[in-house]
Amino acid sequence: MKKLLYVCTIALLAVILSACGSKSTSGETPEEIVIGYFPNINHVAGMVAEEKNFYEETLPDGTEVSYKYFPDGSSFMTAIETGEIHGGLVGPGPAMNHFTNGAEINILAAGSTGGTVIMARKDSGITSPEDIKGKTFISPRVGCTHDVQFETLMMREFGMKSDRLNGDMKHVTGKPATYAQQFANGKVDVATVPEPWASYIEEEGYGDVLIDTKNVAYGETLPAAVFVTSSNLVKNESELVQKLVDGHMKATEFIQENPDESKRIAINKIKDITDQELSRSVIDSAWERITFTYEINPDYLQMFANSSFDLEFLKEQPDLEGLVDKSFIE
């Protein structure tokens, strides 16, 4: 019943927004396309596409493309489901969680893999994962990709759970760009951090790497960002969706072939969005922990979703059949 109510509510919102002109169901490309992403290094494909006008190149002439920036996956997914944005990059956690709760969405491609780092506050006394017991950790949202990666590792390898599961790790949430200040104020002890904020914390001396990307759960295999759109667009406006995916693939290939220019774009866009200017050395460090690719393996997503269930972020054993549609990148 709850799932049905959820679907009906989202459908009603979509109808309302459609009536306001925010979504086209006519088979013609809307006059304005809105793309969303986060100010994280995992989302550089969005930054590069915006800077280089790649969506304008793949969409029909005259199509206006605008961008919305999101602090977390929940707000991004709501924007997808209500038609506020047409597509963009989000962590796999929010996409899977919303899909299993009835959201009609599709993952069409990856954006990157890697990039999650577990940082310990300087002078926190934490020198090993075992020291986290009784401490406070921060993630962008409850049940987000980085949260699941951290909690999966701690539960499986060290037998620790968050206070949400009556465990002995206190969990708080906040924007990754604020983690350095949270460390400086002594408000949190550990952070599960998306790049470039881990490298920034490390360079500025606020914290140290406790668990690097390769040792975090699904650290080098799980897509750190995925390209998502609504199933409605996939079903009814497949040509538009192909053009969007083409723009995303062009941006990804540009990053692979032009890392130096892509890093410059990332530095400038992150400053524009967050008002924080990151050094080239921070970006270089973050880049080493990330692979930029649009290729995606649904098996890794299913394993990650199973972990979300084990951590009780999902109420039922997840079945991601139908979530990933690779036809637009093949």
Buried (B, 14 or more C-beta within 10 A) or exposed (E): EEEEEBBEEBBEBBEEBBEEEBBBBEEEBBEEBBBBBBBBBBBBBBBBBBBBEBBBEBBEEEBEBEBBBBBBBBBBBBBBBBBBBBBBBBBBBBBBBBBBBBBBBBBBBBBBBBBBBBBBBBEBEBEEBEBBBEBBBBBBBBBBBBBBBBBBBBBEEBEBBBEBBEBEBBBBEBBBBBBBEBBBEEBBBBBBBBBBBBBBBBBBEBBBBBBBBEBBBBBBEBBBBBBBBBBBBBEBBBEBBBBBBBBBBBBBBBBEEBBEBBBBBBBBBBEEBBEBEBBEEBBBBBBEBBBBBBEBBBEBBBBBBBBBBBBEBBEEEBEBEEBBBBEBBE
